[in-house]
């Protein structure tokens, strides 16, 4: 044996004059050997520098690697910074871990080639897609590769069918109805000058700013489209013109983006008396912007969010509560069913509910 090449299972077998299968059993099936022989094999392996069978190669031989990919639209830090992402991953982990599956995070990337390469080359048994755009190429790559799939929130089942993945397990909420409920709450309080602070509408970055109806209708994120449609439903039921509602969109769901959006819509004339934010993180920034302007919440300005995750309760934020952790768990169960060859569950729409707290109140008297 040369001194510079990696040692193999066959080197250990040759050193001891036993079969390669016996050496393999010493690592993976110790009950097949006597304790004395197993210890002799392990000691020889340590002396020769053989670390044991490659678990990845063994997994591939079995047709499984014991990991599921989790693909989402944002950078890696988002998985740890955003309360919604943290809750969802906790739900996925709670199901995957007892099943013996680990998680491989596949974050978004501004470089499309890197993102496609990450999906095409990921060593996983299946892919859980979390809230990506209708036009995200990773879905086509996953379908072409034949990976078992499950989806949280978006794309919607009809879009998945169009991409060649009908029957993909899907879990979400009725975003349109939930958004209509929170907008209806503000309208019932007498607000007639509403404004919207939205996260991204399109996968390809476009300049943040006020978005007209054409831009809204062309949004490639189904969640954004549906929440805006729900707000619009409530506004038009109240006899108001949706075109008069300022809708600002940014590129992310962070307090900084929420503050920028709030500043923009509060500068419109006439100024809104209530802000509908598509996430709690955006609402958190909107509350900071209101405080910076000396506006009292809710006496001067009402603010509502969406998610009821993280700091929402501490901020006493009116919002929509959705079962984020349950969504992650249900999607993980659906994916594990697909990986095991069991029938896929039908799409699941989990309940969402309006939670009224202290950041919304009657419209100020003009």
VENVEN-V929283 format. One record per residue. RES is the residue in one letter. PHI is phi in whole degrees, -180 to 180 (none if undefined). OMEGA is omega in whole degrees, 0 to 359 (* if undefined). Layout:
res:RES phi:PHI omega:OMEGA
res:RES phi:PHI omega:OMEGA
//
This chain:
res:X phi:none omega:175
res:X phi:-79 omega:187
res:X phi:-79 omega:189
res:X phi:-103 omega:180
res:X phi:-95 omega:179
res:X phi:-63 omega:177
res:X phi:-76 omega:182
res:X phi:-123 omega:176
res:X phi:-58 omega:181
res:X phi:-69 omega:177
res:X phi:-64 omega:179
res:X phi:-65 omega:180
res:X phi:-62 omega:180
res:X phi:-66 omega:180
res:X phi:-61 omega:184
res:X phi:-97 omega:182
res:X phi:71 omega:179
res:X phi:-124 omega:182
res:X phi:-79 omega:176
res:X phi:-63 omega:180
res:X phi:-64 omega:179
res:X phi:-64 omega:177
res:X phi:-63 omega:179
res:X phi:-61 omega:179
res:X phi:-64 omega:179
res:X phi:-60 omega:180
res:X phi:-91 omega:190
res:X phi:-107 omega:181
res:X phi:-138 omega:187
res:X phi:-62 omega:180
res:X phi:-68 omega:181
res:X phi:-83 omega:183
res:X phi:-123 omega:171
res:X phi:-71 omega:179
res:X phi:-56 omega:182
res:X phi:-66 omega:181
res:X phi:-67 omega:180
res:X phi:-63 omega:180
res:X phi:-65 omega:178
res:X phi:-65 omega:179
res:X phi:-64 omega:182
res:X phi:-64 omega:179
res:X phi:-66 omega:178
res:X phi:-65 omega:178
res:X phi:-61 omega:179
res:X phi:-65 omega:182
res:X phi:-66 omega:181
res:X phi:-82 omega:181
res:X phi:87 omega:177
res:X phi:-91 omega:187
res:X phi:-82 omega:184
res:X phi:114 omega:182
res:X phi:-60 omega:177
res:X phi:-71 omega:183
res:X phi:-63 omega:179
res:X phi:-66 omega:179
res:X phi:-63 omega:178
res:X phi:-63 omega:179
res:X phi:-64 omega:179
res:X phi:-64 omega:177
res:X phi:-64 omega:178
res:X phi:-79 omega:184
res:X phi:87 omega:180
res:X phi:-140 omega:176
res:X phi:-117 omega:176
res:X phi:77 omega:178
res:X phi:-145 omega:172
res:X phi:-118 omega:178
res:X phi:-86 omega:175
res:X phi:-122 omega:183
res:X phi:-103 omega:179
res:X phi:-140 omega:196
res:X phi:-95 omega:188
res:X phi:-109 omega:178
res:X phi:-68 omega:185
res:X phi:-60 omega:183
res:X phi:-62 omega:181
res:X phi:-59 omega:182
res:X phi:-63 omega:182
res:X phi:-110 omega:183
res:X phi:-92 omega:187
res:X phi:-89 omega:182
res:X phi:-60 omega:179
res:X phi:-67 omega:179
res:X phi:-63 omega:179
res:X phi:-62 omega:181
res:X phi:-64 omega:181
res:X phi:-66 omega:179
res:X phi:-65 omega:176
res:X phi:-63 omega:178
res:X phi:-66 omega:177
res:X phi:-63 omega:183
res:X phi:-64 omega:182
res:X phi:-62 omega:178
res:X phi:-93 omega:185
res:X phi:-69 omega:186
res:X phi:-61 omega:178
res:X phi:-63 omega:178
res:X phi:-84 omega:179
res:X phi:80 omega:182
res:X phi:-111 omega:172
res:X phi:-92 omega:181
res:X phi:-117 omega:171
res:X phi:-116 omega:181
res:X phi:-80 omega:179
res:X phi:-120 omega:185
res:X phi:-78 omega:176
res:X phi:-69 omega:180
res:X phi:-149 omega:176
res:X phi:-72 omega:178
res:X phi:-95 omega:183
res:X phi:-60 omega:180
res:X phi:-66 omega:178
res:X phi:-66 omega:181
res:X phi:-65 omega:178
res:X phi:-64 omega:180
res:X phi:-64 omega:180
res:X phi:-64 omega:179
res:X phi:-75 omega:183
res:X phi:-66 omega:184
res:X phi:-101 omega:182
res:X phi:-65 omega:178
res:X phi:-90 omega:184
res:X phi:-139 omega:178
res:X phi:-86 omega:181
res:X phi:-168 omega:186
res:X phi:-130 omega:174
res:X phi:-102 omega:184
res:X phi:-98 omega:184
res:X phi:-113 omega:167
res:X phi:52 omega:177
res:X phi:-111 omega:181
res:X phi:-70 omega:179
res:X phi:-59 omega:185
res:X phi:-104 omega:180
res:X phi:-70 omega:184
res:X phi:-68 omega:181
res:X phi:-64 omega:180
res:X phi:-66 omega:178
res:X phi:-61 omega:180
res:X phi:-65 omega:180
res:X phi:-67 omega:179
res:X phi:-65 omega:180
res:X phi:-62 omega:180
res:X phi:-78 omega:180
res:X phi:79 omega:180
res:X phi:-72 omega:168
res:X phi:-59 omega:186
res:X phi:-126 omega:164
res:X phi:-145 omega:186
res:X phi:-131 omega:171
res:X phi:-106 omega:172
res:X phi:75 omega:186
res:X phi:-155 omega:4
res:X phi:-65 omega:179
res:X phi:-75 omega:182
res:X phi:-55 omega:180
res:X phi:-66 omega:178
res:X phi:-70 omega:178
res:X phi:-62 omega:178
res:X phi:-63 omega:179
res:X phi:-66 omega:180
res:X phi:-84 omega:180
res:X phi:93 omega:180
res:X phi:-128 omega:177
res:X phi:-66 omega:180
res:X phi:79 omega:177
res:X phi:-65 omega:176
res:X phi:-56 omega:183
res:X phi:-135 omega:180
res:X phi:-135 omega:177
res:X phi:-168 omega:175
res:X phi:-126 omega:175
res:X phi:-84 omega:184
res:X phi:-60 omega:183
res:X phi:-65 omega:180
res:X phi:-66 omega:181
res:X phi:-66 omega:178
res:X phi:-66 omega:178
res:X phi:-62 omega:181
res:X phi:-66 omega:182
res:X phi:-73 omega:175
res:X phi:-66 omega:177
res:X phi:-62 omega:176
res:X phi:-59 omega:180
res:X phi:-67 omega:179
res:X phi:-65 omega:178
res:X phi:-67 omega:176
res:X phi:-82 omega:176
res:X phi:98 omega:180
res:X phi:-73 omega:177
res:X phi:-124 omega:176
res:X phi:-117 omega:181
res:X phi:-101 omega:171
res:X phi:-144 omega:184
res:X phi:-122 omega:172
res:X phi:-115 omega:188
res:X phi:-114 omega:167
res:X phi:-82 omega:190
res:X phi:-58 omega:175
res:X phi:-105 omega:186
res:X phi:-135 omega:179
res:X phi:-65 omega:177
res:X phi:-76 omega:184
res:X phi:-59 omega:172
res:X phi:-128 omega:186
res:X phi:-61 omega:176
res:X phi:-60 omega:178
res:X phi:163 omega:178
res:X phi:-70 omega:184
res:X phi:-117 omega:176
res:X phi:-76 omega:185
res:X phi:-64 omega:180
res:X phi:-65 omega:178
res:X phi:-65 omega:179
res:X phi:-60 omega:183
res:X phi:-66 omega:183
res:X phi:-90 omega:182
res:X phi:-56 omega:180
res:X phi:-96 omega:173
res:X phi:-101 omega:184
res:X phi:-65 omega:179
res:X phi:-62 omega:178
res:X phi:-62 omega:179
res:X phi:-57 omega:186
res:X phi:-71 omega:178
res:X phi:-67 omega:176
res:X phi:-64 omega:178
res:X phi:-63 omega:178
res:X phi:-66 omega:175
res:X phi:-59 omega:181
res:X phi:-62 omega:178
res:X phi:-53 omega:183
res:X phi:-67 omega:180
res:X phi:-62 omega:182
res:X phi:-73 omega:175
res:X phi:-64 omega:178
res:X phi:-83 omega:178
res:X phi:82 omega:181
res:X phi:-101 omega:181
res:X phi:-93 omega:180
res:X phi:-61 omega:181
res:X phi:-62 omega:180
res:X phi:-86 omega:181
res:X phi:-91 omega:177
res:X phi:-66 omega:177
res:X phi:-121 omega:180
res:X phi:-106 omega:178
res:X phi:-127 omega:175
res:X phi:-120 omega:185
res:X phi:-99 omega:186
res:X phi:-155 omega:179
res:X phi:-119 omega:181
res:X phi:-133 omega:176
res:X phi:-59 omega:179
res:X phi:-63 omega:178
res:X phi:-66 omega:178
res:X phi:-62 omega:179
res:X phi:-66 omega:179
res:X phi:-63 omega:179
res:X phi:-66 omega:179
res:X phi:-63 omega:178
res:X phi:-59 omega:182
res:X phi:-67 omega:184
res:X phi:-77 omega:177
res:X phi:-70 omega:178
res:X phi:-86 omega:179
res:X phi:-76 omega:182
res:X phi:-127 omega:5
res:X phi:-79 omega:182
res:X phi:-68 omega:179
res:X phi:-70 omega:174
res:X phi:-103 omega:180
res:X phi:-149 omega:179
res:X phi:-116 omega:173
res:X phi:-102 omega:182
res:X phi:-108 omega:185
res:X phi:-74 omega:174
res:X phi:-152 omega:177
res:X phi:-66 omega:180
res:X phi:-65 omega:175
res:X phi:-65 omega:179
res:X phi:-64 omega:177
res:X phi:-59 omega:177
res:X phi:-67 omega:179
res:X phi:-64 omega:177
res:X phi:-63 omega:178
res:X phi:-65 omega:179
res:X phi:-65 omega:179
res:X phi:-63 omega:179
res:X phi:-63 omega:179
res:X phi:-64 omega:178
res:X phi:-90 omega:181
res:X phi:77 omega:179
res:X phi:-85 omega:178
res:X phi:-89 omega:178
res:X phi:-110 omega:9
res:X phi:-103 omega:186
res:X phi:-60 omega:180
res:X phi:-99 omega:186
res:X phi:-149 omega:173
res:X phi:-96 omega:181
res:X phi:-134 omega:177
res:X phi:-129 omega:180
res:X phi:-117 omega:180
res:X phi:-158 omega:173
res:X phi:134 omega:188
res:X phi:57 omega:179
res:X phi:-125 omega:174
res:X phi:62 omega:189
res:X phi:-82 omega:186
res:X phi:-57 omega:181
res:X phi:-66 omega:180
res:X phi:-64 omega:177
res:X phi:-82 omega:182
res:X phi:57 omega:188
res:X phi:-87 omega:168
res:X phi:-70 omega:188
res:X phi:-159 omega:171
res:X phi:-107 omega:178
res:X phi:-90 omega:173
res:X phi:-123 omega:186
res:X phi:-81 omega:188
res:X phi:-61 omega:180
res:X phi:-63 omega:179
res:X phi:-64 omega:178
res:X phi:-60 omega:179
res:X phi:-62 omega:180
res:X phi:-66 omega:181
res:X phi:-65 omega:179
res:X phi:-65 omega:179
res:X phi:-64 omega:178
res:X phi:-63 omega:178
res:X phi:-62 omega:179
res:X phi:-67 omega:179
res:X phi:-64 omega:175
res:X phi:-62 omega:180
res:X phi:-64 omega:180
res:X phi:-62 omega:182
res:X phi:-81 omega:180
res:X phi:82 omega:177
res:X phi:-83 omega:180
res:X phi:-60 omega:180
res:X phi:-75 omega:176
res:X phi:-70 omega:177
res:X phi:-70 omega:176
res:X phi:-54 omega:182
res:X phi:-117 omega:174
res:X phi:-105 omega:182
res:X phi:-85 omega:184
res:X phi:-74 omega:172
res:X phi:-129 omega:183
res:X phi:-143 omega:175
res:X phi:-73 omega:177
res:X phi:-118 omega:183
res:X phi:-93 omega:177
res:X phi:-127 omega:194
res:X phi:-88 omega:184
res:X phi:-91 omega:175
res:X phi:-126 omega:179
res:X phi:-157 omega:181
res:X phi:-58 omega:178
res:X phi:-62 omega:178
res:X phi:-64 omega:178
res:X phi:-76 omega:182
res:X phi:-70 omega:*
//
